[in-house]
């Protein structure tokens, strides 16, 4: 797996992933799981999420997500529209839910 430097809004993180899109999707997943239910069995109550946000700071995505294999703040970083990635993430969550229901 390659190392990707992913940044958007106030998020700057390094992600090991198979490709740049998967690295960006992971960042979207991490940001969205702060505020919406992602896993029914691993769900924190809203009060606990709020407390964690105060302690850790809330992750906020910008209009685009920039991904580079070299480092942060690179002019040559690939930029992807955040909304497009959120749609892709949502489609993946629907597919996972359907697979889970088929296995139950």
MDTraj code that builds the backbone (N, CA, C; nanometers):
import mdtraj as md
import numpy as np

residues = "UNK UNK UNK UNK UNK UNK UNK UNK UNK UNK UNK UNK UNK UNK UNK UNK UNK UNK UNK UNK UNK UNK UNK UNK UNK UNK UNK UNK UNK UNK UNK UNK UNK UNK UNK UNK UNK UNK UNK UNK UNK UNK UNK UNK UNK UNK UNK UNK UNK UNK UNK UNK UNK UNK UNK UNK UNK UNK UNK UNK UNK UNK UNK UNK UNK UNK UNK UNK UNK UNK UNK UNK UNK UNK UNK UNK UNK UNK UNK UNK UNK UNK UNK UNK UNK UNK UNK UNK UNK UNK UNK UNK UNK UNK UNK UNK UNK UNK UNK UNK UNK UNK UNK UNK".split()
xyz = np.array([
    [0.0830, -0.1174, 0.0000],
    [0.0000, 0.0000, 0.0000],
    [0.0883, 0.1248, 0.0000],
    [0.0361, 0.2281, -0.0613],
    [0.1083, 0.3540, -0.0689],
    [0.0643, 0.4465, 0.0443],
    [0.1462, 0.5461, 0.0728],
    [0.1161, 0.6470, 0.1729],
    [0.0654, 0.7712, 0.0999],
    [-0.0503, 0.8235, 0.1436],
    [-0.1103, 0.9417, 0.0833],
    [-0.1272, 1.0500, 0.1881],
    [-0.0937, 1.1717, 0.1485],
    [-0.1147, 1.2902, 0.2306],
    [-0.2471, 1.3501, 0.1858],
    [-0.3447, 1.3488, 0.2751],
    [-0.4800, 1.3918, 0.2397],
    [-0.5147, 1.5141, 0.3244],
    [-0.5658, 1.6183, 0.2566],
    [-0.6050, 1.7374, 0.3297],
    [-0.7310, 1.7975, 0.2710],
    [-0.8137, 1.8487, 0.3618],
    [-0.9385, 1.9145, 0.3246],
    [-0.9899, 1.9872, 0.4474],
    [-1.0335, 2.1110, 0.4312],
    [-1.0812, 2.1862, 0.5463],
    [-0.9742, 2.1922, 0.6523],
    [-1.0078, 2.1479, 0.7749],
    [-0.9080, 2.1468, 0.8819],
    [-0.8422, 2.0098, 0.9004],
    [-0.8617, 1.9198, 0.8050],
    [-0.8082, 1.7836, 0.8141],
    [-0.6775, 1.7746, 0.7363],
    [-0.5776, 1.7237, 0.8011],
    [-0.4494, 1.6925, 0.7381],
    [-0.4059, 1.5596, 0.7976],
    [-0.4044, 1.4552, 0.7158],
    [-0.3716, 1.3238, 0.7687],
    [-0.2975, 1.2418, 0.6641],
    [-0.2245, 1.1436, 0.7117],
    [-0.1533, 1.0510, 0.6243],
    [-0.2272, 0.9181, 0.6309],
    [-0.2573, 0.8630, 0.5124],
    [-0.3362, 0.7408, 0.5036],
    [-0.2622, 0.6385, 0.4181],
    [-0.2541, 0.5148, 0.4647],
    [-0.2054, 0.4042, 0.3823],
    [-0.3245, 0.3468, 0.3087],
    [-0.3177, 0.3428, 0.1758],
    [-0.4306, 0.2934, 0.0971],
    [-0.3804, 0.2377, -0.0356],
    [-0.4677, 0.1636, -0.1036],
    [-0.4330, 0.1059, -0.2337],
    [-0.4211, 0.2115, -0.3418],
    [-0.5014, 0.3184, -0.3317],
    [-0.4938, 0.4270, -0.4289],
    [-0.5443, 0.5562, -0.3661],
    [-0.5292, 0.6655, -0.4399],
    [-0.5643, 0.7978, -0.3881],
    [-0.7129, 0.8093, -0.3561],
    [-0.7980, 0.7506, -0.4398],
    [-0.9417, 0.7600, -0.4141],
    [-0.9799, 0.6902, -0.2845],
    [-0.9223, 0.5745, -0.2596],
    [-0.9526, 0.5030, -0.1351],
    [-0.9030, 0.5817, -0.0138],
    [-0.7907, 0.6499, -0.0266],
    [-0.7412, 0.7336, 0.0820],
    [-0.8389, 0.8480, 0.1091],
    [-0.8878, 0.9104, 0.0031],
    [-0.9837, 1.0200, 0.0187],
    [-1.1150, 0.9693, 0.0780],
    [-1.1610, 0.8528, 0.0345],
    [-1.2843, 0.7960, 0.0890],
    [-1.2703, 0.7658, 0.2380],
    [-1.1523, 0.7236, 0.2794],
    [-1.1307, 0.6969, 0.4213],
    [-1.1437, 0.8258, 0.5021],
    [-1.0911, 0.9357, 0.4506],
    [-1.1018, 1.0641, 0.5200],
    [-1.2483, 1.1087, 0.5272],
    [-1.3220, 1.0904, 0.4186],
    [-1.4655, 1.1223, 0.4199],
    [-1.5352, 1.0371, 0.5259],
    [-1.5046, 0.9098, 0.5299],
    [-1.5650, 0.8190, 0.6278],
    [-1.5364, 0.8662, 0.7702],
    [-1.4113, 0.8988, 0.7982],
    [-1.3746, 0.9440, 0.9325],
    [-1.4483, 1.0725, 0.9710],
    [-1.4615, 1.1648, 0.8757],
    [-1.5298, 1.2909, 0.9054],
    [-1.6789, 1.2682, 0.9267],
    [-1.7411, 1.1865, 0.8429],
    [-1.8856, 1.1670, 0.8527],
    [-1.9261, 1.0836, 0.9729],
    [-1.8415, 0.9922, 1.0158],
    [-1.8791, 0.9086, 1.1298],
    [-1.8868, 0.9886, 1.2591],
    [-1.8348, 1.1103, 1.2594],
    [-1.8469, 1.1960, 1.3777],
    [-1.9903, 1.2386, 1.4031],
    [-2.0693, 1.2507, 1.2956],
    [-2.2004, 1.3136, 1.3095],
    [-2.3175, 1.2267, 1.2667],
    [-2.2911, 1.1179, 1.1949],
    [-2.4012, 1.0316, 1.1518],
    [-2.3736, 0.8880, 1.1927],
    [-2.4779, 0.8089, 1.2102],
    [-2.4557, 0.6679, 1.2437],
    [-2.3991, 0.5932, 1.1242],
    [-2.2901, 0.5221, 1.1474],
    [-2.2285, 0.4445, 1.0401],
    [-2.2470, 0.2960, 1.0674],
    [-2.2193, 0.2532, 1.1891],
    [-2.2346, 0.1136, 1.2271],
    [-2.3329, 0.1065, 1.3428],
    [-2.4346, 0.0248, 1.3290],
    [-2.5343, 0.0135, 1.4364],
    [-2.4752, -0.0438, 1.5638],
    [-2.3836, -0.1405, 1.5511],
    [-2.3327, -0.2074, 1.6698],
    [-2.2158, -0.1329, 1.7351],
    [-2.1633, -0.0322, 1.6705],
    [-2.0491, 0.0402, 1.7237],
    [-2.0816, 0.1893, 1.7369],
    [-2.2069, 0.2187, 1.7691],
    [-2.2539, 0.3567, 1.7696],
    [-2.2379, 0.4201, 1.9070],
    [-2.1807, 0.5393, 1.9075],
    [-2.1731, 0.6167, 2.0310],
    [-2.2963, 0.7054, 2.0402],
    [-2.3469, 0.7286, 2.1602],
    [-2.4602, 0.8210, 2.1742],
    [-2.4158, 0.9636, 2.1391],
    [-2.5098, 1.0479, 2.0955],
    [-2.4755, 1.1849, 2.0562],
    [-2.3982, 1.2619, 2.1635],
    [-2.4347, 1.2435, 2.2887],
    [-2.3658, 1.3142, 2.3975],
    [-2.2172, 1.2767, 2.4001],
    [-2.1875, 1.1486, 2.3828],
    [-2.0484, 1.1036, 2.3855],
    [-1.9732, 1.1548, 2.2624],
    [-2.0401, 1.1586, 2.1452],
    [-1.9771, 1.2153, 2.0258],
    [-1.9445, 1.3629, 2.0468],
    [-2.0370, 1.4348, 2.1103],
    [-2.0138, 1.5765, 2.1377],
    [-1.8937, 1.5949, 2.2295],
    [-1.8848, 1.5135, 2.3337],
    [-1.7726, 1.5232, 2.4268],
    [-1.6405, 1.4934, 2.3558],
    [-1.6416, 1.3938, 2.2688],
    [-1.5197, 1.3603, 2.1936],
    [-1.4807, 1.4743, 2.0998],
    [-1.5798, 1.5394, 2.0384],
    [-1.5524, 1.6509, 1.9480],
    [-1.4893, 1.7670, 2.0235],
    [-1.5344, 1.7912, 2.1454],
    [-1.4777, 1.8990, 2.2258],
    [-1.3326, 1.8672, 2.2598],
    [-1.3061, 1.7426, 2.2968],
    [-1.1709, 1.7024, 2.3362],
    [-1.0778, 1.6942, 2.2145],
    [-1.1235, 1.6282, 2.1089],
    [-1.0380, 1.6016, 1.9927],
    [-1.0478, 1.7076, 1.8841],
    [-1.1503, 1.7882, 1.8871],
    [-1.1749, 1.8816, 1.7774],
    [-1.2503, 1.8110, 1.6666],
    [-1.3423, 1.8800, 1.6076],
    [-1.4232, 1.8179, 1.5033],
    [-1.3527, 1.8313, 1.3682],
    [-1.3590, 1.7267, 1.2894],
    [-1.3009, 1.7290, 1.1552],
    [-1.4008, 1.7933, 1.0604],
    [-1.3543, 1.8910, 0.9842],
    [-1.4404, 1.9631, 0.8902],
    [-1.3799, 1.9505, 0.7507],
    [-1.4602, 1.9007, 0.6570],
    [-1.4161, 1.8884, 0.5184],
    [-1.4340, 2.0210, 0.4456],
    [-1.3460, 2.0489, 0.3506],
    [-1.3591, 2.1647, 0.2641],
    [-1.4315, 2.1279, 0.1360],
    [-1.4341, 2.2182, 0.0404],
    [-1.5022, 2.1932, -0.0875],
    [-1.4344, 2.0859, -0.1710],
    [-1.3047, 2.0706, -0.1534],
    [-1.2347, 1.9645, -0.2251],
    [-1.1394, 1.8937, -0.1297],
    [-1.0974, 1.7770, -0.1722],
    [-1.0016, 1.6974, -0.0962],
    [-0.8777, 1.6851, -0.1834],
    [-0.7632, 1.7232, -0.1269],
    [-0.6378, 1.7206, -0.2003],
    [-0.5555, 1.6026, -0.1524],
    [-0.5023, 1.5260, -0.2501],
    [-0.4303, 1.4035, -0.2194],
    [-0.2961, 1.4057, -0.2917],
    [-0.1903, 1.3748, -0.2164],
    [-0.0564, 1.3694, -0.2743],
    [0.0201, 1.2522, -0.2146],
    [0.1110, 1.1961, -0.2895],
    [0.1990, 1.0922, -0.2363],
    [0.3295, 1.1521, -0.1863],
    [0.3454, 1.2836, -0.2006],
    [0.4718, 1.3479, -0.1665],
    [0.4636, 1.4243, -0.0357],
    [0.3532, 1.4980, -0.0128],
    [0.3420, 1.5743, 0.1105],
    [0.2214, 1.6673, 0.1072],
    [0.2048, 1.7437, 0.2140],
    [0.0948, 1.8384, 0.2245],
    [0.1253, 1.9668, 0.1475],
    [0.0189, 2.0390, 0.1141],
    [0.0289, 2.1711, 0.0509],
    [0.1054, 2.1690, -0.0812],
    [0.0903, 2.0638, -0.1566],
    [0.1584, 2.0508, -0.2851],
    [0.0724, 2.1082, -0.3964],
    [0.1325, 2.1876, -0.4829],
    [0.0607, 2.2442, -0.5972],
    [0.0203, 2.1350, -0.6956],
    [0.0958, 2.0256, -0.6983],
    [0.0670, 1.9165, -0.7913],
    [-0.0240, 1.8082, -0.7321],
    [-0.0823, 1.8325, -0.6143],
    [-0.1730, 1.7345, -0.5525],
    [-0.2993, 1.7198, -0.6358],
    [-0.3527, 1.5990, -0.6382],
    [-0.4807, 1.5750, -0.7052],
    [-0.5918, 1.6310, -0.6176],
    [-0.6844, 1.7046, -0.6786],
    [-0.7987, 1.7590, -0.6055],
    [-0.9256, 1.6915, -0.6548],
    [-1.0080, 1.6478, -0.5606],
    [-1.1342, 1.5834, -0.5925],
    [-1.2452, 1.6560, -0.5183],
    [-1.3572, 1.6766, -0.5840],
    [-1.4712, 1.7435, -0.5232],
    [-1.5226, 1.6619, -0.4048],
    [-1.5355, 1.7247, -0.2907],
    [-1.5797, 1.6554, -0.1698],
    [-1.7196, 1.5969, -0.1874],
    [-1.8088, 1.6723, -0.2486],
    [-1.9462, 1.6238, -0.2657],
    [-1.9488, 1.4952, -0.3476],
    [-1.8668, 1.4868, -0.4534],
    [-1.8601, 1.3640, -0.5334],
    [-1.8132, 1.2457, -0.4490],
    [-1.7165, 1.2693, -0.3624],
    [-1.6675, 1.1618, -0.2757],
    [-1.7707, 1.1217, -0.1713],
    [-1.8467, 1.2180, -0.1209],
    [-1.9531, 1.1858, -0.0249],
    [-2.0594, 1.0988, -0.0922],
    [-2.0933, 1.1298, -0.2164],
    [-2.1895, 1.0467, -0.2905],
    [-2.1344, 0.9054, -0.3068],
    [-2.0081, 0.8935, -0.3452],
    [-1.9456, 0.7620, -0.3617],
    [-1.9443, 0.6870, -0.2281],
    [-1.9083, 0.7563, -0.1195],
    [-1.9080, 0.6954, 0.0132],
    [-2.0475, 0.6444, 0.0491],
    [-2.1494, 0.7248, 0.0207],
    [-2.2875, 0.6865, 0.0510],
    [-2.3269, 0.5607, -0.0261],
    [-2.2896, 0.5535, -0.1523],
    [-2.3192, 0.4350, -0.2330],
    [-2.2508, 0.3116, -0.1752],
    [-2.1284, 0.3272, -0.1276],
    [-2.0583, 0.2147, -0.0649],
    [-2.1277, 0.1708, 0.0633],
    [-2.1765, 0.2665, 0.1432],
    [-2.2471, 0.2323, 0.2666],
    [-2.3769, 0.1571, 0.2363],
    [-2.4477, 0.1976, 0.1311],
    [-2.5700, 0.1275, 0.0906],
    [-2.5368, -0.0156, 0.0489],
    [-2.4295, -0.0312, -0.0290],
    [-2.3892, -0.1652, -0.0736],
    [-2.3526, -0.2527, 0.0452],
    [-2.2797, -0.1984, 0.1421],
    [-2.2441, -0.2756, 0.2609],
    [-2.3667, -0.3154, 0.3417],
    [-2.4625, -0.2254, 0.3526],
    [-2.5863, -0.2553, 0.4244],
    [-2.6621, -0.3682, 0.3561],
    [-2.6682, -0.3636, 0.2252],
    [-2.7373, -0.4691, 0.1500],
    [-2.6660, -0.6028, 0.1655],
    [-2.5347, -0.6019, 0.1593],
    [-2.4583, -0.7255, 0.1786],
    [-2.4806, -0.7821, 0.3177],
    [-2.4809, -0.6953, 0.4163],
    [-2.5043, -0.7404, 0.5537],
    [-2.6424, -0.8013, 0.5689],
    [-2.7429, -0.7398, 0.5081],
    [-2.8790, -0.7938, 0.5200],
    [-2.8917, -0.9279, 0.4468],
    [-2.8145, -0.9465, 0.3416],
    [-2.8172, -1.0747, 0.2708],
    [-2.7536, -1.1851, 0.3557],
    [-2.6542, -1.1479, 0.4373],
    [-2.5859, -1.2455, 0.5207],
    [-2.6613, -1.2792, 0.6486],
    [-2.7511, -1.1907, 0.6897],
    [-2.8281, -1.2137, 0.8130],
    [-2.9406, -1.3124, 0.7933],
])
top = md.Topology()
chain = top.add_chain()
for i, resn in enumerate(residues, 1):
    res = top.add_residue(resn, chain, resSeq=i)
    for name in ("N", "CA", "C"):
        top.add_atom(name, md.element.get_by_symbol(name[0]), res)
traj = md.Trajectory(xyz[None], top)
